Amino acid sequence: SKQNDCERVVPFVFMALELLYDRSRTTRLYRHDNESMIWILPWVFLRFKDGKEMKRTPLERWRTRDYNTCRVLKRDLIFTLRALELRYVPTESYKVEWKLAHTLLDWLYDEAFVRRPSRKSARELTSSEVYAKFWEEVTVAGVDIDYLRELIPDEFRT
């Protein structure tokens, strides 16, 4: 089935919030895949140290087979970061990269706010616009990460 195919490709942990919220959505957009990639960052930065997965981390409950539970927990991360609370602290291995994750999660929050159901006039961004906005956010957040600077496409370098 379509739903099972989506589950196999992107586990709930990395699935876009909108897809977790609206399982009937049949059109998967570029921004959903982009968001899925972004969710990998907090998962790694908060759970791994020196290449090894740590036990009893703040994201442990994300490992669920329930769409709603995963969505609520992921939204909690975004809202908590937005409130500048220090509940989520990256491991020593990813202190420098955490700014990137925080910036991109903040961007997801802003984008979700624009698309909320009560704002029916919001225009869906094209794949090119999402791509450009993503690299714009990466460029702003990743200036201190040497290896990341090399990955930024020339047209987005400042």
N, C-alpha and C positions, 0 to 999 in steps of 0.2 A: 504494500500500500504506500501511498505518497507519504503519509506520516512516518511510517517505519523507515523509509528511505532517508528522510530528513534526520531521524534519530541516529541512524547509523553513521551518517556523514558528520554531523555536529552533535556531540553529546550535549545534554542540557546545560552542562557547566559553561559551554562556550556559545550556546545558542543566543541569538539576538533577543532582547527583551520583548519586542513586538511579536515575534514568533511564539514565544512562551505564553504571551497574553492572548493572542488570537490564533488558535490552532487551526481555524478554518481558512486562514489566509493561504491561497494557493500560489500566488505570485511571489516568488523569492527574489528579492532585489539585491543589487550590488551592495547597497548599504548594509544589508543583513550579513553578508559575508565579511564585509569590512568590520562590522561590530563584533562578529564572532572572533575575528583575529585579535581585536582589542581585548576581549575577555581573557585571552590566554595570558596577557601580561600580569594582571593581579594574581592569577592562579600560580604562575611561576614565581613572581617576586615575593609573594607572601608564604609560599609553601616549600621553596627549595633553598638550600644553603650548601654552597660548595658542590653543586651538582647532585645533591641527595635530597630526596623528599623527606620533609620533617613530619612528625606525628603531632596530632592535636593542634592544628593551626586554625585560625579564625574562619577559614573557608571550608572546613571539613563537612559542614552540613550541606554544601552545594552538591555533594554526591547523592543525588536523589533521583528517583524515577517519577517524581511528581512535578509537573510543569509549574503549577502555582507556587509551590514551596521554593523552587529554584528561582523563579521570577522575583518573589518577595525578598529573598536573601540577596540577590544581585542588586535590586533597587535599594536595599538597605545600605549596601556598600557605597553606591553613588551618593545617596543622601547624607551618609555619615561623612564622606570625604568633602561634600559640599559645605557641611557645617564646620569643617576644619577640626573635627574631633580626631584624636590620635588613637582610636581603637584599632586601626589597621596600620601596622608598621612593617615595612619590608624587612627581609632578612639582610644580614650584613653584606651578602653577595650582591644585592641589588639596590643598595641605598641610592646610588647615582641614577639608575634607570627609573626609580620610582616616580620622579618628576614627570617623566614621559607618560607612564600609566595614569597618573593622577590627572594630567592635562587631557589625555584622550577620554578618560571616564567623565571628566567634567564636560567635554564636548558632547558625549553621548547624552548626558543629562539635558543640556541645552537643546539638542536636536529632538529628544523625546518630548520636551516641553512644547516645542513648536508644532509637533505632530499630534498632540493630545486631541482626543475626539471633539472637545468643545471648540477647537480652532479649525473648523472645516475648510477655511480658506487657504490653509497652508499648501503651498505648491511642493510637490515631490521633487527633490533634487535629482538631476540626471546622474548617471554613473560618473561622468567626467567631473561634475561639480563635487560629488562626494570624494572622488580621488584627489582633486585639487585641495579641498578643505582638509582632508586627512593630512596631506603633506605639509600644508600650512601649519597645522597644529604640531606635527612632528618637528618641523623646523624651529618653531618657537620653544618647544619643550626640550629638544634634544641637543641644544647648543653645547652642552658640556660633555657629550658622549662622542668621543673621537670616531669610533667605529660606525656609529650611526650617521654621522655627517657624510661619510663616504657613500651611504646608501641613498641619500636624498637625491632625487633626479635634478639635473642641472637647472631646469626651469623653475624650481622651487627653492633653490639656494639663495641666500641673501648675501 
